[in-house]
Amino acid sequence: MSERSGSALLPAGFGAAWCATDLGEYRACRYTYERYPYETLPPLDPGRFTGAFEDLGGVGDAVPQQVAKLEALAGLLEAQGLRLPRDFTVFQTSARLHRLLDEVSVTACWSDVSDPIPSPVEPGAFLVRFLRDQQDCVIWYLYLRPSGEAFVVHSHLDYEYEGDHLGDTEEQRTAMLWCAPSFEEFAHRFWIENRLWRAVHGGDPSDLDPLLRGYLAHYAPPAG
C-alpha cells in the first residue's frame, strides 16, 4: 500500500526526502548535504520518463562489460524472485550514460553497483547500491520488492558491509529514506541539480536551457 507524497507514490512505512547540496542563494544547505522534504522539490513531468533518457543525451551503444555485469546481477535477483527495472539496466549498460552521474556530481559521488543486499526492514525485498558519496555521507540504492515495485532510497548506512551491526527494524526505517519513484526520475533530478549548482556558483543562470531554468524558477529568487 502507498500514500501520496507530493505528486509521487510514497511506499507505506517510508519517510521521504531528497538528499542533495545547495543551489546557491536559491536553496541553502548547512553542510555538504541537506535532506530536503520531498514535497518541497520542483515537480517533474512524468511524461519525460520513457526509458530513453533523452534529456540526458540519449542511450547510445551498450558496453559489453557492463552488459555482462548487469546480466549477472539480474541472475542473482531472479534467484530471489526479483527483476531489475528496465530503466536501470538501460542506464547502467549505456556507453553514454553509465558514468554520467559521476561526471556531473559536484560532491564527487561515484557509481558502485552492488550485488543484491537483503532489505533490513522488509522480508523478501532487496537493495542494489548504485551510487555513493566519496566519504559515504550518503549512499543511494534501488529498492526492489517481490510485488515488482522498484524505487530509490538513500541512507547514511552501507547495508552491504554494516549488515551485522544494524539496529532494530524501526531504527533502520528511520535511516532509509525514499527519494524517487523510479531510477530514471532519480537520475534526471540528480543531473539537473548538479548542473544547476555549477550555474549558480560562478556560472550564469540566465544562460540555462528552459528545462533547467524552469526547475530553478520553483525556488524564490535571491533577495535583491
C-alpha positions in Angstrom: 0.0 0.0 0.0 1.2 3.5 -0.8 0.3 7.0 0.1 0.7 10.3 -1.7 3.9 12.4 -1.2 3.7 15.4 -3.5 3.0 14.1 -6.9 4.6 10.7 -6.4 3.5 7.5 -4.6 5.4 7.0 -1.4 5.6 3.4 -0.2 3.9 2.9 3.2 6.3 2.9 6.1 9.0 5.1 4.4 9.9 8.7 5.1 10.6 10.8 2.0 13.4 13.3 1.5 15.8 14.3 -1.3 19.4 14.3 -0.2 21.5 16.9 -2.1 23.6 20.0 -1.7 22.8 23.7 -2.1 21.6 25.6 -5.2 23.4 28.8 -4.2 21.2 31.5 -2.9 18.1 29.7 -4.3 18.3 26.8 -1.8 20.5 26.8 1.3 22.5 23.8 2.7 24.0 23.8 6.1 26.6 21.1 5.5 27.8 19.1 2.4 24.3 17.6 2.1 20.8 18.5 3.3 17.8 16.3 3.4 15.0 18.4 1.8 11.4 17.3 2.3 10.3 15.7 -1.0 7.2 17.8 -1.2 9.3 21.0 -1.4 11.1 19.9 -4.6 10.2 21.2 -8.1 7.7 18.7 -9.6 8.9 16.7 -12.6 6.9 16.0 -15.7 6.2 12.2 -15.7 5.9 12.3 -19.5 9.6 12.8 -19.7 10.3 9.4 -18.3 10.1 7.0 -21.2 13.3 5.0 -20.6 15.1 6.8 -23.4 16.9 9.3 -21.1 16.5 12.0 -23.9 17.2 14.9 -21.6 20.4 13.3 -20.5 21.7 12.8 -24.1 20.0 9.5 -25.0 21.2 6.0 -24.6 23.7 5.2 -27.3 25.6 2.0 -27.7 25.9 -0.7 -25.0 29.2 -1.5 -23.2 29.8 -5.3 -23.4 31.4 -5.4 -19.9 28.5 -3.5 -18.4 26.0 -5.8 -20.1 27.7 -8.8 -18.6 27.8 -7.2 -15.2 24.1 -6.4 -15.3 23.2 -9.8 -16.6 25.0 -11.4 -13.7 23.2 -9.1 -11.3 19.8 -9.9 -12.9 20.5 -13.6 -12.4 21.2 -13.1 -8.7 17.9 -11.2 -8.4 15.9 -13.7 -10.4 17.0 -16.3 -7.9 15.2 -14.2 -5.3 12.1 -13.8 -7.4 13.0 -10.2 -8.3 13.7 -8.3 -11.5 15.8 -5.2 -12.3 13.8 -2.3 -13.7 14.5 -1.7 -17.4 15.5 2.0 -16.9 18.2 0.9 -14.5 19.6 -1.7 -16.9 19.5 0.6 -19.9 21.3 3.4 -18.0 24.0 1.1 -16.5 24.8 -0.6 -19.8 24.9 2.5 -21.9 28.3 3.9 -23.0 26.9 7.4 -23.0 25.2 7.1 -19.6 26.7 4.7 -17.2 29.3 7.2 -15.8 27.1 10.3 -16.2 26.2 10.6 -12.5 29.9 10.5 -11.6 30.8 13.1 -14.2 28.1 15.6 -13.3 28.4 15.2 -9.5 29.7 18.3 -7.7 30.4 16.3 -4.5 32.5 13.6 -6.1 29.8 10.9 -5.9 30.7 7.7 -7.8 28.9 4.7 -9.2 29.3 1.5 -7.3 26.8 -1.2 -8.3 26.5 -4.0 -5.6 25.1 -7.5 -5.6 21.7 -7.9 -4.1 21.5 -6.9 -0.4 18.6 -8.2 1.8 16.5 -5.3 3.0 16.9 -4.8 6.7 13.3 -3.6 7.0 11.2 -5.9 4.8 11.4 -9.7 4.3 11.8 -10.7 0.6 12.8 -7.2 -0.5 16.4 -6.4 -1.7 18.6 -3.4 -2.2 21.1 -2.7 -5.0 23.5 0.0 -4.2 24.4 2.1 -7.2 25.8 5.5 -6.1 27.8 6.7 -3.1 29.3 9.9 -1.8 33.1 9.9 -1.8 33.1 9.9 2.0 29.9 7.7 2.3 27.9 10.6 3.8 25.0 9.2 1.7 24.5 6.1 -0.3 21.8 5.5 -2.9 20.0 2.2 -3.5 17.4 0.6 -5.8 14.8 -0.9 -3.5 13.2 -4.0 -5.1 10.0 -5.6 -3.7 8.6 -9.1 -4.6 5.5 -7.2 -5.8 7.5 -5.8 -8.6 7.8 -2.3 -7.1 11.2 -0.6 -7.7 12.1 2.8 -6.3 15.1 4.7 -5.0 16.1 5.2 -1.4 19.1 6.7 0.4 20.8 6.2 3.7 24.0 7.0 5.6 24.5 3.2 6.1 26.3 0.8 3.8 24.0 -2.2 4.1 26.4 -4.5 2.3 29.1 -4.1 4.9 27.2 -3.0 8.0 24.5 -5.6 7.9 25.7 -7.4 11.0 25.8 -4.2 13.1 22.4 -2.7 12.4 19.8 -1.7 15.0 16.2 -2.7 15.1 13.8 -2.5 12.2 12.3 0.8 13.3 15.8 2.4 13.5 16.5 1.2 10.0 13.3 2.6 8.6 14.3 6.0 10.0 17.7 5.8 8.4 16.4 4.7 5.0 14.5 7.5 3.1 12.6 7.2 -0.2 13.7 9.8 -2.8 12.4 8.8 -6.2 9.6 6.6 -7.6 12.0 5.3 -10.4 15.6 5.2 -11.2 15.1 7.4 -14.3 13.5 10.1 -12.2 16.3 10.0 -9.7 18.9 10.2 -12.4 17.0 13.1 -14.1 16.8 15.2 -10.9 20.4 14.4 -9.9 21.6 15.5 -13.3 19.5 18.7 -13.2 20.6 19.8 -9.7 24.3 19.2 -10.2 24.3 21.2 -13.5 22.4 23.9 -11.7 24.9 24.0 -8.9 27.6 24.9 -11.4 25.4 27.6 -13.0 24.7 29.3 -9.7 28.3 29.1 -8.5 30.2 31.2 -11.0 28.1 30.5 -14.0 25.2 32.5 -15.5 21.7 31.1 -14.7 20.3 33.3 -17.4 22.1 31.1 -20.0 20.4 27.9 -18.8 18.2 25.9 -21.1 14.4 26.0 -20.5 14.4 22.7 -18.6 16.9 23.9 -16.0 15.5 27.5 -15.8 12.1 26.1 -15.1 13.5 23.9 -12.3 15.3 26.8 -10.7 12.2 29.0 -11.0 10.5 26.8 -8.4 12.6 28.5 -5.8 12.3 32.1 -4.7 14.9 34.3 -6.5 17.7 35.6 -4.3 16.8 38.8 -2.4 17.9 42.0 -4.1 
